[in-house]
Amino acid sequence: MTTEVPLPSTSASPTARQVWTRARGVVLALALLVVAAVVIAVARSGAQHGELDPRSADPLGSRAVAELLADRGVDTRVVTTLEEAAAAAKPDTTLLVAVPDLLTHRQQSRLHSAFADSGGRTVLVSAGSASVDRLAPGVVADPATSFGSTLDPVCSLPAARTAGSADTGGIRYTTTRSDADECYPSERLATLVRVPAASGTGDTVLLGAPDILLNDRLDEHGNASLALQLLGPHPHLVWYLPSLADASAAPEEGERDFFDLLPSGWIWGTAQLFVAAALAALWRARRLGPLVPEKLPVAIRASETVEGRARLYRKANARDRAATALRSTTRTRLAPLAGIPVSQAHTPETLLPALSTRLHGDGQAALLHDLLFGPPPGDDAALTALADRLDALEREVRRP
């Protein structure tokens, strides 16, 4: 084989501009997600700071009702642990539990044992099915919430009849207790229930929604009147805000793990996202089967087809397939030039001796075998060099 000057090879590695062009969509999407998460976090932290907290003057806080109670001689004390809440269950005290669903089953049982026979009043705000069975036996929370917000009392409870219509709504309840007061019905189910204690003079009040306690809703309808009458029958009001930092929230066998701290809605939401992603992948997956030839509407130049296939090979890092295609095509074109049929172009024992007779130099068989039947190149530069060598070989064979 005659010695030829190697052709300059073009680097096949992507440039910085090409990398940015490919990745800018993903980077932009991630940046938008981060910005949206920060904006939502800031908005939620500003709007819901101190929600249902009697010390907060925010729209969702409850400082206004605490101030009105203070004017009537009722002192309000905020507690965040189960021990403090249980110790506050006394005949002259009203215990308000904000969102009791946040309590664990063990906490709910301990809290009920503390106030069941205390003789005071317990107000459960937005108690759902996760807590109402333990904190208010005989009462069941309906899974469907109220469609309306402002409701009429429609009961004989003095506090409700005096207040009139109020923004109760929220969770609806049914009870088997014949001595219970069921007020503010929505679709025939009560959104406020008062259950007298089995023994003693205390009672338990279930409030389906916290609206009558919020600063921005207190001055509407009979909300203020109903809130003051429910929370003001005793001189002391203990406002229990459950906290994840409460040591009693840990299970008996040890601290809770990360998944125990996640709300159940997040877990189900994540599972639904995985199912949706799997269905989308199944929908977008390629159908298996033979290729169906189709007449193209326009003629495409061969150079464009070659360039497009080369880019696909490069994107998939399929250097082995690209090298196989180059070698196979070269062998097919060289076979007629060497005087052998195309059917034997891919047989080294037939093709290589025929080619050696048309080339000059010693030791051509080993070089030709490595060039036409060798292993795949290890990188893009080696693939480019292989293409150059195959092209030079074909020119050499065609030379008369």
C-alpha positions in Angstrom: 0.0 0.0 0.0 1.4 3.4 -0.9 2.0 5.9 1.8 -0.5 8.8 1.8 -0.6 12.0 3.7 -3.2 11.7 6.5 -6.1 14.0 6.1 -6.8 16.5 8.9 -9.5 15.2 11.2 -12.3 17.3 12.6 -12.9 17.1 16.3 -16.1 15.2 17.0 -16.4 16.4 20.6 -19.3 18.9 21.2 -18.3 22.5 21.6 -19.4 24.6 24.6 -22.0 26.3 22.4 -23.5 23.0 21.3 -23.6 21.8 24.9 -25.4 24.9 26.0 -27.9 24.7 23.1 -28.8 21.1 24.1 -29.0 21.8 27.8 -30.5 25.2 28.0 -34.1 23.8 27.9 -33.4 21.6 31.0 -31.5 24.4 32.8 -34.3 26.9 32.1 -37.0 24.4 33.4 -35.0 23.8 36.6 -34.5 27.5 37.1 -38.2 28.1 36.7 -39.0 25.4 39.2 -36.6 26.9 41.8 -38.0 30.4 41.3 -41.6 29.1 41.6 -40.7 27.1 44.7 -39.1 30.2 46.4 -42.1 32.4 45.4 -44.6 29.9 46.7 -42.7 29.4 49.9 -42.4 33.1 50.5 -46.1 33.7 49.7 -47.3 30.8 52.0 -45.0 31.8 54.8 -46.3 35.3 54.7 -50.0 34.4 54.3 -50.2 31.5 56.7 -47.8 32.6 59.5 -49.5 32.0 62.8 -52.6 30.3 61.3 -55.2 29.8 64.1 -52.7 31.3 66.6 -54.3 33.6 69.2 -51.0 35.6 69.3 -51.0 36.3 65.6 -52.6 39.4 64.0 -52.4 37.9 60.5 -55.6 37.4 58.5 -55.5 33.7 59.4 -54.5 34.3 63.0 -56.9 34.4 66.0 -55.7 37.4 68.0 -58.9 39.3 67.6 -61.0 36.7 69.4 -58.4 36.4 72.2 -58.6 40.2 72.7 -62.4 40.0 72.9 -62.3 37.2 75.4 -59.8 39.1 77.5 -62.2 42.1 77.6 -64.7 39.6 79.2 -62.3 38.4 81.8 -61.2 35.2 80.0 -57.4 34.7 79.9 -55.9 32.8 77.0 -52.8 30.6 77.3 -51.1 28.9 74.3 -49.6 25.5 74.8 -47.8 23.3 72.2 -47.2 20.0 74.0 -49.5 17.2 75.1 -48.3 17.3 78.7 -49.3 21.0 79.0 -52.7 20.4 77.3 -53.5 17.4 79.5 -52.5 19.3 82.7 -54.9 22.1 81.7 -58.0 20.0 81.6 -59.9 21.4 84.7 -63.5 22.3 85.5 -62.9 26.0 85.1 -61.0 25.7 81.8 -61.9 25.6 78.2 -59.4 23.5 76.1 -59.3 24.3 72.4 -57.4 21.8 70.2 -56.5 23.3 66.8 -56.5 20.7 64.0 -56.5 17.5 66.2 -55.8 15.4 63.1 -52.1 16.3 63.6 -52.0 14.3 66.8 -50.9 10.7 66.7 -53.3 8.0 67.8 -51.5 7.6 71.1 -51.6 11.4 71.7 -55.3 11.5 71.0 -56.0 8.6 73.4 -54.0 10.3 76.2 -55.7 13.7 75.6 -59.2 12.2 75.7 -58.4 10.4 78.9 -57.3 13.7 80.4 -60.4 15.9 79.5 -63.2 13.2 79.4 -64.1 13.7 83.1 -62.5 17.0 83.7 -65.8 18.9 84.0 -64.6 21.6 81.6 -65.3 22.2 77.9 -63.2 20.9 75.0 -63.4 22.5 71.6 -62.1 20.4 68.6 -61.5 22.5 65.5 -61.7 20.7 62.2 -61.5 17.3 63.7 -61.6 14.8 60.8 -62.0 11.0 60.7 -58.3 10.6 61.8 -59.1 11.9 65.3 -62.8 12.2 65.9 -63.3 8.5 66.8 -60.9 8.8 69.7 -61.5 12.4 70.9 -65.3 12.3 70.6 -66.7 8.7 70.8 -70.1 8.4 69.2 -69.4 11.0 66.6 -68.5 10.2 63.0 -66.9 12.6 60.5 -68.4 12.5 57.1 -65.9 12.2 54.2 -67.7 14.9 52.2 -67.3 18.4 53.4 -69.9 21.2 53.4 -70.6 22.9 50.1 -71.7 26.1 51.9 -69.8 28.3 54.3 -72.5 30.5 55.9 -75.2 28.4 57.5 -78.1 28.8 59.8 -78.2 27.2 63.3 -81.4 25.1 63.0 -81.0 23.7 66.6 -81.9 24.5 70.2 -78.3 25.2 71.4 -78.5 28.6 73.1 -75.1 29.8 71.8 -76.1 29.0 68.2 -79.6 30.5 68.5 -78.2 33.7 69.9 -75.4 34.0 67.2 -77.7 33.2 64.3 -76.0 32.4 60.9 -72.3 31.9 61.0 -69.4 30.7 58.9 -69.2 27.1 60.1 -69.2 24.8 57.1 -66.2 22.6 56.7 -66.3 19.0 58.0 -69.8 17.5 58.7 -70.6 15.2 61.5 -73.2 12.6 62.5 -73.7 11.2 66.0 -75.5 8.4 67.8 -75.8 10.4 71.0 -79.4 11.3 71.6 -78.4 14.1 74.0 -76.1 15.8 71.5 -76.8 19.2 69.9 -76.4 19.2 66.1 -76.3 22.7 64.7 -75.6 24.5 61.4 -76.6 21.6 59.1 -75.4 21.3 55.5 -77.2 18.7 53.4 -78.8 17.4 56.7 -75.5 16.8 58.4 -74.3 19.1 61.2 -71.1 21.2 61.1 -71.2 22.0 64.8 -71.9 19.3 67.4 -72.0 19.6 71.2 -71.7 16.3 73.1 -72.2 16.4 76.9 -69.8 14.4 79.0 -70.9 11.0 80.1 -70.3 12.0 83.7 -69.9 15.4 85.2 -70.8 18.8 83.8 -68.3 19.1 81.0 -68.9 18.8 77.2 -67.1 18.5 73.9 -67.8 20.8 71.0 -66.8 19.9 67.4 -66.4 22.7 65.0 -66.2 21.7 61.4 -64.2 24.8 60.2 -62.0 27.4 61.9 -63.6 30.4 60.1 -65.4 31.9 63.1 -62.0 32.1 64.9 -60.0 33.9 62.2 -59.2 37.6 62.3 -60.5 38.4 58.8 -63.8 36.5 59.3 -64.7 37.4 63.0 -66.7 40.5 62.1 -69.0 38.7 59.6 -72.5 37.3 60.4 -72.7 35.9 63.9 -69.1 34.6 63.9 -67.9 36.7 66.9 -71.0 35.9 69.0 -70.7 32.2 68.4 -66.9 32.2 69.0 -67.2 34.1 72.3 -70.0 31.9 73.6 -68.2 28.6 72.7 -64.8 29.7 74.1 -66.0 31.9 77.0 -68.0 29.8 79.5 -65.0 29.5 81.8 -62.5 32.0 83.1 -59.5 30.2 81.5 -58.9 29.2 77.9 -56.0 26.9 77.0 -55.3 27.1 73.2 -53.5 23.9 72.2 -51.5 24.1 68.9 -50.0 20.7 68.2 -46.4 20.7 67.2 -44.1 18.1 65.5 -41.4 19.1 68.0 -43.6 17.6 70.8 -41.7 14.6 72.3 -44.9 12.7 72.8 -45.4 12.6 69.1 -42.6 10.0 68.8 -43.7 6.4 68.8 -42.8 4.2 71.8 -40.1 2.3 70.0 -38.2 5.4 69.1 -38.1 8.6 67.0 -40.1 8.7 63.8 -38.3 8.4 60.5 -38.5 10.8 57.6 -41.6 9.2 56.0 -43.5 9.4 59.2 -43.1 13.2 59.2 -44.5 13.5 55.7 -48.3 14.2 55.4 -50.2 11.3 53.9 -51.3 13.5 51.0 -47.7 14.1 49.9 -47.0 10.3 49.8 -50.2 9.6 47.8 -49.4 12.6 45.5 -45.9 11.3 44.8 -47.3 7.8 44.1 -49.7 9.3 41.6 -46.9 11.2 39.9 -44.9 8.0 39.4 -48.0 6.2 38.0 -48.6 9.2 35.6 -45.0 9.1 34.5 -45.1 5.4 33.8 -48.3 5.8 31.8 -46.8 8.7 29.8 -43.7 6.6 29.1 -45.8 3.7 28.0 -47.9 6.0 25.7 -44.8 7.6 24.2 -42.8 4.4 23.8 -41.9 3.2 20.3 -44.0 0.4 18.9 -42.0 -2.7 18.2 -42.2 -4.2 14.7 -40.7 -4.1 11.3 -40.1 -0.8 9.6 -42.7 0.2 7.0 -41.3 1.9 3.9 -43.0 5.1 3.0 -42.6 7.3 -0.1 -41.2 10.6 0.9 -43.1 13.7 -0.1 -39.9 15.5 -1.2 -36.5 14.4 -2.3 -33.8 14.5 0.3 -30.2 14.9 -0.6 -27.9 12.0 0.3 -25.6 14.3 2.2 -28.4 15.4 4.5 -29.4 11.8 5.1 -25.8 10.8 6.0 -25.4 13.8 8.2 -28.6 13.1 10.0 -27.7 9.5 10.6 -24.3 10.5 11.8 -25.8 12.9 14.3 -28.0 10.1 15.6 -25.0 7.8 16.0 -23.1 10.5 17.8 -26.0 11.3 20.1 -26.3 7.7 21.1 -22.5 7.2 21.3 -23.0 4.3 18.9 -19.4 4.3 17.6 -19.5 0.5 17.1 -22.5 0.7 14.8 -21.1 3.6 12.9 -17.8 1.7 12.4 -19.7 -1.4 11.3 -21.7 0.6 8.7 -18.5 2.3 7.3 -16.6 -1.0 7.0 -19.6 -2.9 5.5 -20.2 -0.3 2.9 -16.5 -0.1 2.0 -16.2 -3.9 1.7 -19.3 -3.9 -0.6 -17.7 -1.3 -2.9 -14.3 -2.9 -2.9 -15.4 -6.5 -3.7 -16.2 -5.8 -7.4 -13.0 -3.8 -7.8 -11.0 -6.8 -6.5 -12.9 -9.2 -8.9 -15.0 -11.1 -6.4 -18.8 -11.3 -6.0 -20.5 -9.0 -3.6 -21.9 -12.0 -1.7 -18.4 -12.8 -0.5 -17.4 -9.2 0.3 -17.8 -9.8 4.0 -15.7 -13.0 4.1 -12.1 -12.1 5.2 -10.6 -15.3 3.6 -11.9 -14.3 0.2 -11.7 -10.5 0.2 -8.3 -9.8 1.8 -6.2 -11.9 -0.6 -7.9 -10.3 -3.6 -7.3 -6.8 -2.3 -3.6 -7.6 -1.4 -2.9 -8.3 -5.1 -4.0 -4.8 -6.0 -1.9 -3.0 -3.4 1.8 -2.5 -3.1 3.9 -3.4 -0.1 4.5 -6.3 2.3 2.4 -7.3 5.3 -0.8 -5.9 3.8 -3.0 -8.7 5.0 -2.7 -7.9 8.7 -3.3 -4.2 8.1 -6.3 -4.8 5.8 -7.8 -7.2 8.3 -7.5 -4.7 11.1 -8.9 -1.9 8.9 -11.8 -3.8 7.4 -12.7 -6.4 10.1 -11.1 -4.9 13.3 -12.6 -3.9 16.6 -14.7 -0.8 17.0 -12.9 2.5 17.8 -12.6 3.6 21.3 -13.5 7.3 20.9 -14.7 9.8 18.3 -11.2 10.7 17.1 -10.5 7.0 16.4 -13.8 6.7 14.5 -12.8 9.8 12.4 -9.4 8.3 11.7 -11.0 5.0 10.6 -13.2 6.8 8.1 -10.2 8.6 6.7 -8.2 5.3 6.3 -11.2 3.5 4.6 -11.5 6.3 2.2 -7.8 6.3 1.4 -7.9 2.5 0.9 -10.8 2.8 -1.6 -9.0 5.5 -3.6 -5.9 3.3 -3.6 -7.8 0.3 -4.9 -9.5 2.3 -7.6 -6.2 3.8 -8.8 -5.2 2.1 -12.1 
